[in-house]
Amino acid sequence: MLDIQNLRVRFGAFPAVDGVDLHVDAGEVLGVVGESGSGKSVSMMGLMGLIGAPGVVTADHCHFLGHDLLTLSDRERRRVVGRDVAMVFQDALTALNPSYTVGFQIEEVLQLHLGLKGRAARERAVALLEQVEIPDAARRLQAYPHELSGGMNQRVMIAMAIACGPKLLIADEPTTALDVTIQAQIVDLLLRLQREQGMALIMITHDLALVAGLAQRVAVMYAGQVVETGPVPALFDAPQHPYTQALLAALPEHNQGARRLQALSGIVPGAHDRPAGCLLSPRCPKVQPRCHADRPALVQGVRCFFPS
């Protein structure tokens, strides 16, 4: 369904996304994990065409259902993005327009992509809010985003995303800033909708436990690159890349009885301190001389000269 090769997003001289390869099959759940600044959200926004100047997006190809998303005209892109591929953003209160009711915003999507107006759009909007388990849906259509809780707003965002029956849904850390109980409800909702509608789902998250419980495959990103990808649970049982190993070693359940969680020293390289060789080399506990000189390619799902 989705095949991305050598996706790059640059802001001036800074490569925020540096040669990402990803593929997603129909009905598959792919987890994308990595620390803040690893390029998870920017890569998906590049795919959606949401990177504005001064950002520049390139790829060898970026195919979705036979369309090359990077070569579509603006008019053709609007037929695909929002209808066949949709995105749930990280902060619903920021993503929703505070000046309009949630009903107006849902109906706007229905009118733009499906041509529904008036009563038909209103009835479909009510059905969507009921589908995402918002109580008293007809009355909630008249609410403004600030009148709803964080969990409710996130459900509204999901309703807008699934309004046109997308074949691919991208969820960008959809549980950020929600309490634990609401987080579980949102995740359960997304999985239920994914199964019922048979759509593919890309889940961007920091939560490795979440990915382990819901995804079929996982892609681990670091400094704008995919450093390891593979099926769940094989990747969690036997990680090959030192960065993946460090992420898993930092989980609380792997540090029972310890005074501090295990951590990887250093920070993700920025615009002016990117090493010539492997991007993890300044932080890697298994670094060798070749790692400082050459940059590894992604081979058999691992971007490392000395996988273990």
Buried (B, 14 or more C-beta within 10 A) or exposed (E): BBEBBEBBBBBEEBBBBBBBBBBBEEBBBBBBBBBEBBBBBBBBBBBBBBBEEEBEBEBEEBBBEEBEBBEBEEEEBBBBBBBBBBBBBBBBBEBBEEEEBBBBBBBBBBBBBBEBEEEBBBEBBBEBBBBBBBEEBEEBBEBBBEEBEBBBBBBBBBBBBBBBEBBBBBBBBBBBBBEEEBBEBBBEBBBEBBEEBEBBBBBBBBBBEBBBEBBBBBBBBBBBBBBBBBEBEEBBEEBBBBBBBBBBBBBEEEBEEEEEEEEBEEEBBEEEEBBEBBBBBBBBEBBEEEBEEEBBEBEEBBBBBBBE
